Amino acid sequence: MGVFRVRNTLSGQAFVGSSVDLPSMLNRQRFQLEMGVHPNRALQAEWNEMGAEAFEFEVVDTLAPPDDLDYDPRDDLRELLEMWEERLWADGI
């Protein structure tokens, strides 16, 4: 689990999010773009215009779950995502 980014390497346009299942979420992002239904309309428009080869899908950071079986990662993921959004936006993504 952790933070991911889908980025157009030509324009710098990006979508950043978090998930408890990063591989599945990255597959979902690619599928949404391929089907033309990604929630980020600007990113979708660039995908439609420039194609898949202009994009990269990456894991930005991960969280290791504690041994506690009752652990709920939502708050930790939200904080990690906020930290990375601030850092990436400051760097111009």
PyMOL Python script that loads the backbone (N, CA, C, O; Angstrom):
from pymol import cmd

cmd.read_pdbstr("""\
ATOM      1  N   MET A   1       0.845  -1.176   0.000  1.00  0.00           N
ATOM      2  CA  MET A   1       0.000   0.000   0.000  1.00  0.00           C
ATOM      3  C   MET A   1       0.884   1.230   0.000  1.00  0.00           C
ATOM      4  O   MET A   1       2.015   1.214   0.486  1.00  0.00           O
ATOM      5  N   GLY A   2       0.322   2.323  -0.572  1.00  0.00           N
ATOM      6  CA  GLY A   2       1.112   3.530  -0.646  1.00  0.00           C
ATOM      7  C   GLY A   2       0.560   4.530  -1.634  1.00  0.00           C
ATOM      8  O   GLY A   2      -0.643   4.581  -1.889  1.00  0.00           O
ATOM      9  N   VAL A   3       1.466   5.332  -2.191  1.00  0.00           N
ATOM     10  CA  VAL A   3       1.118   6.431  -3.095  1.00  0.00           C
ATOM     11  C   VAL A   3       1.637   6.108  -4.491  1.00  0.00           C
ATOM     12  O   VAL A   3       2.740   5.586  -4.652  1.00  0.00           O
ATOM     13  N   PHE A   4       0.827   6.424  -5.492  1.00  0.00           N
ATOM     14  CA  PHE A   4       1.198   6.190  -6.877  1.00  0.00           C
ATOM     15  C   PHE A   4       1.042   7.470  -7.689  1.00  0.00           C
ATOM     16  O   PHE A   4       0.405   8.429  -7.254  1.00  0.00           O
ATOM     17  N   ARG A   5       1.642   7.460  -8.884  1.00  0.00           N
ATOM     18  CA  ARG A   5       1.507   8.588  -9.799  1.00  0.00           C
ATOM     19  C   ARG A   5       1.397   8.064 -11.229  1.00  0.00           C
ATOM     20  O   ARG A   5       2.127   7.162 -11.640  1.00  0.00           O
ATOM     21  N   VAL A   6       0.467   8.653 -11.969  1.00  0.00           N
ATOM     22  CA  VAL A   6       0.355   8.435 -13.408  1.00  0.00           C
ATOM     23  C   VAL A   6       0.751   9.758 -14.033  1.00  0.00           C
ATOM     24  O   VAL A   6       0.142  10.788 -13.745  1.00  0.00           O
ATOM     25  N   ARG A   7       1.783   9.740 -14.901  1.00  0.00           N
ATOM     26  CA  ARG A   7       2.324  10.994 -15.411  1.00  0.00           C
ATOM     27  C   ARG A   7       2.580  10.937 -16.907  1.00  0.00           C
ATOM     28  O   ARG A   7       3.104   9.958 -17.439  1.00  0.00           O
ATOM     29  N   ASN A   8       2.193  12.018 -17.564  1.00  0.00           N
ATOM     30  CA  ASN A   8       2.540  12.201 -18.964  1.00  0.00           C
ATOM     31  C   ASN A   8       3.970  12.732 -18.978  1.00  0.00           C
ATOM     32  O   ASN A   8       4.228  13.831 -18.488  1.00  0.00           O
ATOM     33  N   THR A   9       4.891  11.965 -19.532  1.00  0.00           N
ATOM     34  CA  THR A   9       6.305  12.342 -19.517  1.00  0.00           C
ATOM     35  C   THR A   9       6.611  13.493 -20.463  1.00  0.00           C
ATOM     36  O   THR A   9       7.664  14.121 -20.349  1.00  0.00           O
ATOM     37  N   LEU A  10       5.710  13.779 -21.392  1.00  0.00           N
ATOM     38  CA  LEU A  10       5.925  14.878 -22.326  1.00  0.00           C
ATOM     39  C   LEU A  10       5.441  16.216 -21.777  1.00  0.00           C
ATOM     40  O   LEU A  10       6.120  17.232 -21.922  1.00  0.00           O
ATOM     41  N   SER A  11       4.268  16.217 -21.146  1.00  0.00           N
ATOM     42  CA  SER A  11       3.679  17.471 -20.662  1.00  0.00           C
ATOM     43  C   SER A  11       3.875  17.702 -19.171  1.00  0.00           C
ATOM     44  O   SER A  11       3.809  18.840 -18.707  1.00  0.00           O
ATOM     45  N   GLY A  12       4.115  16.635 -18.419  1.00  0.00           N
ATOM     46  CA  GLY A  12       4.220  16.755 -16.972  1.00  0.00           C
ATOM     47  C   GLY A  12       2.895  16.625 -16.256  1.00  0.00           C
ATOM     48  O   GLY A  12       2.866  16.551 -15.027  1.00  0.00           O
ATOM     49  N   GLN A  13       1.786  16.595 -16.997  1.00  0.00           N
ATOM     50  CA  GLN A  13       0.457  16.413 -16.391  1.00  0.00           C
ATOM     51  C   GLN A  13       0.461  15.107 -15.613  1.00  0.00           C
ATOM     52  O   GLN A  13       0.952  14.092 -16.106  1.00  0.00           O
ATOM     53  N   ALA A  14      -0.088  15.125 -14.388  1.00  0.00           N
ATOM     54  CA  ALA A  14      -0.037  13.924 -13.565  1.00  0.00           C
ATOM     55  C   ALA A  14      -1.274  13.776 -12.699  1.00  0.00           C
ATOM     56  O   ALA A  14      -2.007  14.730 -12.440  1.00  0.00           O
ATOM     57  N   PHE A  15      -1.475  12.555 -12.268  1.00  0.00           N
ATOM     58  CA  PHE A  15      -2.528  12.192 -11.327  1.00  0.00           C
ATOM     59  C   PHE A  15      -1.851  11.429 -10.203  1.00  0.00           C
ATOM     60  O   PHE A  15      -1.139  10.457 -10.458  1.00  0.00           O
ATOM     61  N   VAL A  16      -2.060  11.852  -8.970  1.00  0.00           N
ATOM     62  CA  VAL A  16      -1.447  11.218  -7.808  1.00  0.00           C
ATOM     63  C   VAL A  16      -2.556  10.694  -6.908  1.00  0.00           C
ATOM     64  O   VAL A  16      -3.560  11.373  -6.694  1.00  0.00           O
ATOM     65  N   GLY A  17      -2.377   9.493  -6.384  1.00  0.00           N
ATOM     66  CA  GLY A  17      -3.382   8.910  -5.502  1.00  0.00           C
ATOM     67  C   GLY A  17      -2.748   7.905  -4.559  1.00  0.00           C
ATOM     68  O   GLY A  17      -1.538   7.682  -4.581  1.00  0.00           O
ATOM     69  N   SER A  18      -3.588   7.305  -3.730  1.00  0.00           N
ATOM     70  CA  SER A  18      -3.110   6.296  -2.792  1.00  0.00           C
ATOM     71  C   SER A  18      -4.025   5.086  -2.862  1.00  0.00           C
ATOM     72  O   SER A  18      -5.168   5.174  -3.310  1.00  0.00           O
ATOM     73  N   SER A  19      -3.499   3.956  -2.410  1.00  0.00           N
ATOM     74  CA  SER A  19      -4.270   2.717  -2.443  1.00  0.00           C
ATOM     75  C   SER A  19      -3.673   1.707  -1.474  1.00  0.00           C
ATOM     76  O   SER A  19      -2.481   1.747  -1.171  1.00  0.00           O
ATOM     77  N   VAL A  20      -4.509   0.812  -0.998  1.00  0.00           N
ATOM     78  CA  VAL A  20      -4.010  -0.292  -0.178  1.00  0.00           C
ATOM     79  C   VAL A  20      -3.463  -1.407  -1.064  1.00  0.00           C
ATOM     80  O   VAL A  20      -2.756  -2.290  -0.580  1.00  0.00           O
ATOM     81  N   ASP A  21      -3.781  -1.373  -2.353  1.00  0.00           N
ATOM     82  CA  ASP A  21      -3.316  -2.374  -3.308  1.00  0.00           C
ATOM     83  C   ASP A  21      -2.769  -1.655  -4.543  1.00  0.00           C
ATOM     84  O   ASP A  21      -3.492  -1.435  -5.514  1.00  0.00           O
ATOM     85  N   LEU A  22      -1.501  -1.297  -4.494  1.00  0.00           N
ATOM     86  CA  LEU A  22      -0.891  -0.497  -5.560  1.00  0.00           C
ATOM     87  C   LEU A  22      -0.893  -1.183  -6.926  1.00  0.00           C
ATOM     88  O   LEU A  22      -1.245  -0.535  -7.911  1.00  0.00           O
ATOM     89  N   PRO A  23      -0.520  -2.460  -7.036  1.00  0.00           N
ATOM     90  CA  PRO A  23      -0.540  -3.073  -8.366  1.00  0.00           C
ATOM     91  C   PRO A  23      -1.932  -3.039  -9.011  1.00  0.00           C
ATOM     92  O   PRO A  23      -2.065  -2.737 -10.197  1.00  0.00           O
ATOM     93  N   SER A  24      -2.954  -3.347  -8.227  1.00  0.00           N
ATOM     94  CA  SER A  24      -4.320  -3.316  -8.760  1.00  0.00           C
ATOM     95  C   SER A  24      -4.731  -1.901  -9.143  1.00  0.00           C
ATOM     96  O   SER A  24      -5.383  -1.698 -10.167  1.00  0.00           O
ATOM     97  N   MET A  25      -4.356  -0.926  -8.329  1.00  0.00           N
ATOM     98  CA  MET A  25      -4.734   0.453  -8.627  1.00  0.00           C
ATOM     99  C   MET A  25      -4.030   0.957  -9.887  1.00  0.00           C
ATOM    100  O   MET A  25      -4.647   1.654 -10.692  1.00  0.00           O
ATOM    101  N   LEU A  26      -2.779   0.625 -10.072  1.00  0.00           N
ATOM    102  CA  LEU A  26      -2.090   1.042 -11.290  1.00  0.00           C
ATOM    103  C   LEU A  26      -2.718   0.391 -12.522  1.00  0.00           C
ATOM    104  O   LEU A  26      -2.843   1.029 -13.568  1.00  0.00           O
ATOM    105  N   ASN A  27      -3.110  -0.869 -12.399  1.00  0.00           N
ATOM    106  CA  ASN A  27      -3.828  -1.526 -13.498  1.00  0.00           C
ATOM    107  C   ASN A  27      -5.150  -0.826 -13.770  1.00  0.00           C
ATOM    108  O   ASN A  27      -5.530  -0.643 -14.927  1.00  0.00           O
ATOM    109  N   ARG A  28      -5.841  -0.441 -12.731  1.00  0.00           N
ATOM    110  CA  ARG A  28      -7.119   0.258 -12.877  1.00  0.00           C
ATOM    111  C   ARG A  28      -6.931   1.604 -13.586  1.00  0.00           C
ATOM    112  O   ARG A  28      -7.722   1.971 -14.454  1.00  0.00           O
ATOM    113  N   GLN A  29      -5.878   2.333 -13.208  1.00  0.00           N
ATOM    114  CA  GLN A  29      -5.611   3.622 -13.838  1.00  0.00           C
ATOM    115  C   GLN A  29      -5.386   3.447 -15.338  1.00  0.00           C
ATOM    116  O   GLN A  29      -5.949   4.186 -16.146  1.00  0.00           O
ATOM    117  N   ARG A  30      -4.568   2.477 -15.701  1.00  0.00           N
ATOM    118  CA  ARG A  30      -4.295   2.212 -17.112  1.00  0.00           C
ATOM    119  C   ARG A  30      -5.580   1.806 -17.836  1.00  0.00           C
ATOM    120  O   ARG A  30      -5.848   2.280 -18.941  1.00  0.00           O
ATOM    121  N   PHE A  31      -6.365   0.938 -17.222  1.00  0.00           N
ATOM    122  CA  PHE A  31      -7.611   0.483 -17.836  1.00  0.00           C
ATOM    123  C   PHE A  31      -8.568   1.654 -18.061  1.00  0.00           C
ATOM    124  O   PHE A  31      -9.169   1.763 -19.130  1.00  0.00           O
ATOM    125  N   GLN A  32      -8.712   2.525 -17.069  1.00  0.00           N
ATOM    126  CA  GLN A  32      -9.594   3.681 -17.211  1.00  0.00           C
ATOM    127  C   GLN A  32      -9.139   4.575 -18.363  1.00  0.00           C
ATOM    128  O   GLN A  32      -9.963   5.067 -19.133  1.00  0.00           O
ATOM    129  N   LEU A  33      -7.839   4.781 -18.477  1.00  0.00           N
ATOM    130  CA  LEU A  33      -7.315   5.599 -19.574  1.00  0.00           C
ATOM    131  C   LEU A  33      -7.564   4.916 -20.920  1.00  0.00           C
ATOM    132  O   LEU A  33      -7.974   5.567 -21.880  1.00  0.00           O
ATOM    133  N   GLU A  34      -7.319   3.627 -20.990  1.00  0.00           N
ATOM    134  CA  GLU A  34      -7.541   2.889 -22.237  1.00  0.00           C
ATOM    135  C   GLU A  34      -9.009   2.905 -22.653  1.00  0.00           C
ATOM    136  O   GLU A  34      -9.317   2.947 -23.844  1.00  0.00           O
ATOM    137  N   MET A  35      -9.911   2.871 -21.680  1.00  0.00           N
ATOM    138  CA  MET A  35     -11.344   2.868 -21.968  1.00  0.00           C
ATOM    139  C   MET A  35     -11.924   4.274 -22.154  1.00  0.00           C
ATOM    140  O   MET A  35     -13.081   4.433 -22.544  1.00  0.00           O
ATOM    141  N   GLY A  36     -11.100   5.293 -21.868  1.00  0.00           N
ATOM    142  CA  GLY A  36     -11.551   6.670 -22.042  1.00  0.00           C
ATOM    143  C   GLY A  36     -12.434   7.188 -20.925  1.00  0.00           C
ATOM    144  O   GLY A  36     -13.217   8.114 -21.132  1.00  0.00           O
ATOM    145  N   VAL A  37     -12.317   6.599 -19.735  1.00  0.00           N
ATOM    146  CA  VAL A  37     -13.191   6.987 -18.621  1.00  0.00           C
ATOM    147  C   VAL A  37     -12.428   7.430 -17.370  1.00  0.00           C
ATOM    148  O   VAL A  37     -12.976   7.391 -16.268  1.00  0.00           O
ATOM    149  N   HIS A  38     -11.186   7.843 -17.526  1.00  0.00           N
ATOM    150  CA  HIS A  38     -10.407   8.256 -16.355  1.00  0.00           C
ATOM    151  C   HIS A  38     -11.041   9.502 -15.740  1.00  0.00           C
ATOM    152  O   HIS A  38     -11.458  10.398 -16.474  1.00  0.00           O
ATOM    153  N   PRO A  39     -11.122   9.580 -14.409  1.00  0.00           N
ATOM    154  CA  PRO A  39     -11.752  10.738 -13.761  1.00  0.00           C
ATOM    155  C   PRO A  39     -11.005  12.052 -13.951  1.00  0.00           C
ATOM    156  O   PRO A  39     -11.604  13.120 -13.829  1.00  0.00           O
ATOM    157  N   ASN A  40      -9.707  11.994 -14.247  1.00  0.00           N
ATOM    158  CA  ASN A  40      -8.941  13.217 -14.509  1.00  0.00           C
ATOM    159  C   ASN A  40      -9.059  13.513 -16.004  1.00  0.00           C
ATOM    160  O   ASN A  40      -8.372  12.909 -16.827  1.00  0.00           O
ATOM    161  N   ARG A  41      -9.938  14.451 -16.335  1.00  0.00           N
ATOM    162  CA  ARG A  41     -10.244  14.723 -17.750  1.00  0.00           C
ATOM    163  C   ARG A  41      -9.046  15.252 -18.535  1.00  0.00           C
ATOM    164  O   ARG A  41      -8.873  14.918 -19.707  1.00  0.00           O
ATOM    165  N   ALA A  42      -8.224  16.075 -17.894  1.00  0.00           N
ATOM    166  CA  ALA A  42      -7.045  16.611 -18.588  1.00  0.00           C
ATOM    167  C   ALA A  42      -6.077  15.482 -18.937  1.00  0.00           C
ATOM    168  O   ALA A  42      -5.542  15.433 -20.045  1.00  0.00           O
ATOM    169  N   LEU A  43      -5.859  14.580 -17.988  1.00  0.00           N
ATOM    170  CA  LEU A  43      -4.974  13.447 -18.237  1.00  0.00           C
ATOM    171  C   LEU A  43      -5.560  12.557 -19.330  1.00  0.00           C
ATOM    172  O   LEU A  43      -4.836  12.089 -20.208  1.00  0.00           O
ATOM    173  N   GLN A  44      -6.862  12.324 -19.277  1.00  0.00           N
ATOM    174  CA  GLN A  44      -7.526  11.506 -20.288  1.00  0.00           C
ATOM    175  C   GLN A  44      -7.383  12.121 -21.671  1.00  0.00           C
ATOM    176  O   GLN A  44      -7.128  11.411 -22.644  1.00  0.00           O
ATOM    177  N   ALA A  45      -7.545  13.431 -21.762  1.00  0.00           N
ATOM    178  CA  ALA A  45      -7.417  14.115 -23.054  1.00  0.00           C
ATOM    179  C   ALA A  45      -6.011  13.944 -23.617  1.00  0.00           C
ATOM    180  O   ALA A  45      -5.845  13.725 -24.817  1.00  0.00           O
ATOM    181  N   GLU A  46      -5.001  14.042 -22.760  1.00  0.00           N
ATOM    182  CA  GLU A  46      -3.625  13.865 -23.220  1.00  0.00           C
ATOM    183  C   GLU A  46      -3.359  12.422 -23.630  1.00  0.00           C
ATOM    184  O   GLU A  46      -2.644  12.174 -24.601  1.00  0.00           O
ATOM    185  N   TRP A  47      -3.926  11.475 -22.901  1.00  0.00           N
ATOM    186  CA  TRP A  47      -3.793  10.060 -23.272  1.00  0.00           C
ATOM    187  C   TRP A  47      -4.391   9.843 -24.663  1.00  0.00           C
ATOM    188  O   TRP A  47      -3.789   9.187 -25.513  1.00  0.00           O
ATOM    189  N   ASN A  48      -5.574  10.399 -24.881  1.00  0.00           N
ATOM    190  CA  ASN A  48      -6.244  10.247 -26.171  1.00  0.00           C
ATOM    191  C   ASN A  48      -5.415  10.864 -27.294  1.00  0.00           C
ATOM    192  O   ASN A  48      -5.368  10.329 -28.402  1.00  0.00           O
ATOM    193  N   GLU A  49      -4.771  11.971 -27.014  1.00  0.00           N
ATOM    194  CA  GLU A  49      -4.007  12.695 -28.020  1.00  0.00           C
ATOM    195  C   GLU A  49      -2.619  12.097 -28.258  1.00  0.00           C
ATOM    196  O   GLU A  49      -2.188  11.969 -29.404  1.00  0.00           O
ATOM    197  N   MET A  50      -1.915  11.730 -27.173  1.00  0.00           N
ATOM    198  CA  MET A  50      -0.509  11.335 -27.280  1.00  0.00           C
ATOM    199  C   MET A  50      -0.259   9.837 -27.191  1.00  0.00           C
ATOM    200  O   MET A  50       0.799   9.361 -27.601  1.00  0.00           O
ATOM    201  N   GLY A  51      -1.222   9.090 -26.659  1.00  0.00           N
ATOM    202  CA  GLY A  51      -1.083   7.643 -26.566  1.00  0.00           C
ATOM    203  C   GLY A  51      -0.360   7.161 -25.327  1.00  0.00           C
ATOM    204  O   GLY A  51       0.233   7.938 -24.578  1.00  0.00           O
ATOM    205  N   ALA A  52      -0.426   5.865 -25.135  1.00  0.00           N
ATOM    206  CA  ALA A  52       0.119   5.207 -23.947  1.00  0.00           C
ATOM    207  C   ALA A  52       1.618   5.400 -23.784  1.00  0.00           C
ATOM    208  O   ALA A  52       2.122   5.463 -22.663  1.00  0.00           O
ATOM    209  N   GLU A  53       2.333   5.493 -24.907  1.00  0.00           N
ATOM    210  CA  GLU A  53       3.799   5.590 -24.811  1.00  0.00           C
ATOM    211  C   GLU A  53       4.279   6.879 -24.159  1.00  0.00           C
ATOM    212  O   GLU A  53       5.446   6.982 -23.782  1.00  0.00           O
ATOM    213  N   ALA A  54       3.394   7.864 -24.022  1.00  0.00           N
ATOM    214  CA  ALA A  54       3.767   9.131 -23.371  1.00  0.00           C
ATOM    215  C   ALA A  54       3.591   9.074 -21.857  1.00  0.00           C
ATOM    216  O   ALA A  54       3.877  10.059 -21.175  1.00  0.00           O
ATOM    217  N   PHE A  55       3.133   7.957 -21.315  1.00  0.00           N
ATOM    218  CA  PHE A  55       2.781   7.872 -19.900  1.00  0.00           C
ATOM    219  C   PHE A  55       3.630   6.879 -19.136  1.00  0.00           C
ATOM    220  O   PHE A  55       4.090   5.869 -19.667  1.00  0.00           O
ATOM    221  N   GLU A  56       3.822   7.211 -17.846  1.00  0.00           N
ATOM    222  CA  GLU A  56       4.466   6.277 -16.928  1.00  0.00           C
ATOM    223  C   GLU A  56       3.578   6.114 -15.700  1.00  0.00           C
ATOM    224  O   GLU A  56       2.903   7.047 -15.265  1.00  0.00           O
ATOM    225  N   PHE A  57       3.601   4.910 -15.160  1.00  0.00           N
ATOM    226  CA  PHE A  57       2.820   4.543 -13.985  1.00  0.00           C
ATOM    227  C   PHE A  57       3.823   4.115 -12.937  1.00  0.00           C
ATOM    228  O   PHE A  57       4.580   3.167 -13.144  1.00  0.00           O
ATOM    229  N   GLU A  58       3.832   4.819 -11.798  1.00  0.00           N
ATOM    230  CA  GLU A  58       4.876   4.522 -10.818  1.00  0.00           C
ATOM    231  C   GLU A  58       4.366   4.537  -9.381  1.00  0.00           C
ATOM    232  O   GLU A  58       3.416   5.240  -9.037  1.00  0.00           O
ATOM    233  N   VAL A  59       5.027   3.742  -8.567  1.00  0.00           N
ATOM    234  CA  VAL A  59       4.820   3.759  -7.125  1.00  0.00           C
ATOM    235  C   VAL A  59       5.769   4.819  -6.583  1.00  0.00           C
ATOM    236  O   VAL A  59       6.975   4.756  -6.818  1.00  0.00           O
ATOM    237  N   VAL A  60       5.227   5.788  -5.859  1.00  0.00           N
ATOM    238  CA  VAL A  60       6.021   6.891  -5.325  1.00  0.00           C
ATOM    239  C   VAL A  60       6.559   6.556  -3.939  1.00  0.00           C
ATOM    240  O   VAL A  60       7.706   6.868  -3.618  1.00  0.00           O
ATOM    241  N   ASP A  61       5.723   5.917  -3.121  1.00  0.00           N
ATOM    242  CA  ASP A  61       6.131   5.591  -1.755  1.00  0.00           C
ATOM    243  C   ASP A  61       5.231   4.473  -1.246  1.00  0.00           C
ATOM    244  O   ASP A  61       4.111   4.306  -1.728  1.00  0.00           O
ATOM    245  N   THR A  62       5.712   3.719  -0.288  1.00  0.00           N
ATOM    246  CA  THR A  62       4.919   2.624   0.272  1.00  0.00           C
ATOM    247  C   THR A  62       4.861   2.714   1.791  1.00  0.00           C
ATOM    248  O   THR A  62       5.712   3.325   2.438  1.00  0.00           O
ATOM    249  N   LEU A  63       3.834   2.087   2.329  1.00  0.00           N
ATOM    250  CA  LEU A  63       3.658   1.948   3.774  1.00  0.00           C
ATOM    251  C   LEU A  63       3.730   0.466   4.110  1.00  0.00           C
ATOM    252  O   LEU A  63       3.076  -0.351   3.462  1.00  0.00           O
ATOM    253  N   ALA A  64       4.501   0.125   5.091  1.00  0.00           N
ATOM    254  CA  ALA A  64       4.535  -1.252   5.564  1.00  0.00           C
ATOM    255  C   ALA A  64       3.485  -1.385   6.664  1.00  0.00           C
ATOM    256  O   ALA A  64       3.526  -0.647   7.648  1.00  0.00           O
ATOM    257  N   PRO A  65       2.560  -2.303   6.510  1.00  0.00           N
ATOM    258  CA  PRO A  65       1.530  -2.445   7.536  1.00  0.00           C
ATOM    259  C   PRO A  65       2.114  -3.002   8.830  1.00  0.00           C
ATOM    260  O   PRO A  65       2.986  -3.871   8.806  1.00  0.00           O
ATOM    261  N   PRO A  66       1.625  -2.493   9.957  1.00  0.00           N
ATOM    262  CA  PRO A  66       2.086  -3.063  11.232  1.00  0.00           C
ATOM    263  C   PRO A  66       1.525  -4.470  11.406  1.00  0.00           C
ATOM    264  O   PRO A  66       0.670  -4.913  10.639  1.00  0.00           O
ATOM    265  N   ASP A  67       2.010  -5.148  12.406  1.00  0.00           N
ATOM    266  CA  ASP A  67       1.570  -6.514  12.670  1.00  0.00           C
ATOM    267  C   ASP A  67       0.148  -6.581  13.208  1.00  0.00           C
ATOM    268  O   ASP A  67      -0.447  -7.659  13.242  1.00  0.00           O
ATOM    269  N   ASP A  68      -0.398  -5.467  13.624  1.00  0.00           N
ATOM    270  CA  ASP A  68      -1.755  -5.408  14.188  1.00  0.00           C
ATOM    271  C   ASP A  68      -2.786  -5.730  13.113  1.00  0.00           C
ATOM    272  O   ASP A  68      -2.889  -5.013  12.117  1.00  0.00           O
ATOM    273  N   LEU A  69      -3.543  -6.796  13.306  1.00  0.00           N
ATOM    274  CA  LEU A  69      -4.545  -7.210  12.325  1.00  0.00           C
ATOM    275  C   LEU A  69      -5.705  -6.223  12.207  1.00  0.00           C
ATOM    276  O   LEU A  69      -6.405  -6.209  11.195  1.00  0.00           O
ATOM    277  N   ASP A  70      -5.911  -5.402  13.232  1.00  0.00           N
ATOM    278  CA  ASP A  70      -6.994  -4.416  13.211  1.00  0.00           C
ATOM    279  C   ASP A  70      -6.562  -3.078  12.629  1.00  0.00           C
ATOM    280  O   ASP A  70      -7.336  -2.121  12.654  1.00  0.00           O
ATOM    281  N   TYR A  71      -5.359  -2.992  12.111  1.00  0.00           N
ATOM    282  CA  TYR A  71      -4.818  -1.755  11.561  1.00  0.00           C
ATOM    283  C   TYR A  71      -5.665  -1.265  10.391  1.00  0.00           C
ATOM    284  O   TYR A  71      -5.964  -2.016   9.463  1.00  0.00           O
ATOM    285  N   ASP A  72      -6.043   0.009  10.456  1.00  0.00           N
ATOM    286  CA  ASP A  72      -6.775   0.658   9.370  1.00  0.00           C
ATOM    287  C   ASP A  72      -5.836   1.692   8.748  1.00  0.00           C
ATOM    288  O   ASP A  72      -5.501   2.682   9.399  1.00  0.00           O
ATOM    289  N   PRO A  73      -5.409   1.484   7.508  1.00  0.00           N
ATOM    290  CA  PRO A  73      -4.394   2.344   6.913  1.00  0.00           C
ATOM    291  C   PRO A  73      -4.913   3.677   6.368  1.00  0.00           C
ATOM    292  O   PRO A  73      -4.113   4.489   5.905  1.00  0.00           O
ATOM    293  N   ARG A  74      -6.208   3.925   6.407  1.00  0.00           N
ATOM    294  CA  ARG A  74      -6.770   5.106   5.748  1.00  0.00           C
ATOM    295  C   ARG A  74      -6.133   6.412   6.195  1.00  0.00           C
ATOM    296  O   ARG A  74      -5.760   7.229   5.353  1.00  0.00           O
ATOM    297  N   ASP A  75      -6.003   6.627   7.484  1.00  0.00           N
ATOM    298  CA  ASP A  75      -5.417   7.884   7.968  1.00  0.00           C
ATOM    299  C   ASP A  75      -3.946   8.006   7.560  1.00  0.00           C
ATOM    300  O   ASP A  75      -3.506   9.074   7.136  1.00  0.00           O
ATOM    301  N   ASP A  76      -3.192   6.920   7.685  1.00  0.00           N
ATOM    302  CA  ASP A  76      -1.777   6.947   7.304  1.00  0.00           C
ATOM    303  C   ASP A  76      -1.619   7.185   5.804  1.00  0.00           C
ATOM    304  O   ASP A  76      -0.738   7.935   5.383  1.00  0.00           O
ATOM    305  N   LEU A  77      -2.464   6.552   5.004  1.00  0.00           N
ATOM    306  CA  LEU A  77      -2.404   6.762   3.560  1.00  0.00           C
ATOM    307  C   LEU A  77      -2.773   8.194   3.188  1.00  0.00           C
ATOM    308  O   LEU A  77      -2.162   8.783   2.296  1.00  0.00           O
ATOM    309  N   ARG A  78      -3.760   8.748   3.863  1.00  0.00           N
ATOM    310  CA  ARG A  78      -4.168  10.135   3.593  1.00  0.00           C
ATOM    311  C   ARG A  78      -3.010  11.095   3.891  1.00  0.00           C
ATOM    312  O   ARG A  78      -2.729  12.001   3.106  1.00  0.00           O
ATOM    313  N   GLU A  79      -2.347  10.888   5.025  1.00  0.00           N
ATOM    314  CA  GLU A  79      -1.206  11.740   5.388  1.00  0.00           C
ATOM    315  C   GLU A  79      -0.050  11.571   4.407  1.00  0.00           C
ATOM    316  O   GLU A  79       0.572  12.555   4.008  1.00  0.00           O
ATOM    317  N   LEU A  80       0.236  10.344   4.022  1.00  0.00           N
ATOM    318  CA  LEU A  80       1.315  10.089   3.073  1.00  0.00           C
ATOM    319  C   LEU A  80       1.003  10.734   1.721  1.00  0.00           C
ATOM    320  O   LEU A  80       1.883  11.322   1.093  1.00  0.00           O
ATOM    321  N   LEU A  81      -0.243  10.622   1.280  1.00  0.00           N
ATOM    322  CA  LEU A  81      -0.642  11.241   0.022  1.00  0.00           C
ATOM    323  C   LEU A  81      -0.517  12.757   0.089  1.00  0.00           C
ATOM    324  O   LEU A  81      -0.005  13.375  -0.844  1.00  0.00           O
ATOM    325  N   GLU A  82      -0.972  13.355   1.166  1.00  0.00           N
ATOM    326  CA  GLU A  82      -0.863  14.818   1.317  1.00  0.00           C
ATOM    327  C   GLU A  82       0.592  15.266   1.285  1.00  0.00           C
ATOM    328  O   GLU A  82       0.920  16.278   0.665  1.00  0.00           O
ATOM    329  N   MET A  83       1.461  14.516   1.952  1.00  0.00           N
ATOM    330  CA  MET A  83       2.882  14.849   1.970  1.00  0.00           C
ATOM    331  C   MET A  83       3.452  14.808   0.546  1.00  0.00           C
ATOM    332  O   MET A  83       4.169  15.720   0.135  1.00  0.00           O
ATOM    333  N   TRP A  84       3.131  13.755  -0.197  1.00  0.00           N
ATOM    334  CA  TRP A  84       3.657  13.621  -1.551  1.00  0.00           C
ATOM    335  C   TRP A  84       3.037  14.630  -2.502  1.00  0.00           C
ATOM    336  O   TRP A  84       3.726  15.130  -3.391  1.00  0.00           O
ATOM    337  N   GLU A  85       1.773  14.940  -2.346  1.00  0.00           N
ATOM    338  CA  GLU A  85       1.161  15.964  -3.197  1.00  0.00           C
ATOM    339  C   GLU A  85       1.879  17.293  -3.014  1.00  0.00           C
ATOM    340  O   GLU A  85       2.203  17.965  -3.994  1.00  0.00           O
ATOM    341  N   GLU A  86       2.128  17.676  -1.767  1.00  0.00           N
ATOM    342  CA  GLU A  86       2.850  18.922  -1.499  1.00  0.00           C
ATOM    343  C   GLU A  86       4.245  18.892  -2.118  1.00  0.00           C
ATOM    344  O   GLU A  86       4.672  19.860  -2.748  1.00  0.00           O
ATOM    345  N   ARG A  87       4.942  17.791  -1.938  1.00  0.00           N
ATOM    346  CA  ARG A  87       6.309  17.670  -2.456  1.00  0.00           C
ATOM    347  C   ARG A  87       6.316  17.684  -3.995  1.00  0.00           C
ATOM    348  O   ARG A  87       7.128  18.381  -4.605  1.00  0.00           O
ATOM    349  N   LEU A  88       5.423  16.923  -4.613  1.00  0.00           N
ATOM    350  CA  LEU A  88       5.395  16.840  -6.068  1.00  0.00           C
ATOM    351  C   LEU A  88       4.937  18.153  -6.691  1.00  0.00           C
ATOM    352  O   LEU A  88       5.503  18.588  -7.694  1.00  0.00           O
ATOM    353  N   TRP A  89       3.924  18.788  -6.115  1.00  0.00           N
ATOM    354  CA  TRP A  89       3.462  20.069  -6.672  1.00  0.00           C
ATOM    355  C   TRP A  89       4.553  21.135  -6.530  1.00  0.00           C
ATOM    356  O   TRP A  89       4.729  21.973  -7.414  1.00  0.00           O
ATOM    357  N   ALA A  90       5.277  21.097  -5.420  1.00  0.00           N
ATOM    358  CA  ALA A  90       6.368  22.058  -5.221  1.00  0.00           C
ATOM    359  C   ALA A  90       7.468  21.852  -6.267  1.00  0.00           C
ATOM    360  O   ALA A  90       8.111  22.807  -6.704  1.00  0.00           O
ATOM    361  N   ASP A  91       7.671  20.601  -6.657  1.00  0.00           N
ATOM    362  CA  ASP A  91       8.680  20.269  -7.665  1.00  0.00           C
ATOM    363  C   ASP A  91       8.147  20.412  -9.087  1.00  0.00           C
ATOM    364  O   ASP A  91       8.859  20.157 -10.058  1.00  0.00           O
ATOM    365  N   GLY A  92       6.877  20.826  -9.197  1.00  0.00           N
ATOM    366  CA  GLY A  92       6.269  20.949 -10.521  1.00  0.00           C
ATOM    367  C   GLY A  92       5.886  19.614 -11.110  1.00  0.00           C
ATOM    368  O   GLY A  92       5.731  19.477 -12.323  1.00  0.00           O
ATOM    369  N   ILE A  93       5.732  18.618 -10.235  1.00  0.00           N
ATOM    370  CA  ILE A  93       5.426  17.239 -10.585  1.00  0.00           C
ATOM    371  C   ILE A  93       6.401  16.807 -11.634  1.00  0.00           C
ATOM    372  O   ILE A  93       6.346  15.668 -12.096  1.00  0.00           O
TER     373      ILE A  93
END
""", "prot")
cmd.dss("prot")
cmd.show_as("cartoon", "prot")
cmd.util.cbc("prot")
cmd.orient("prot")
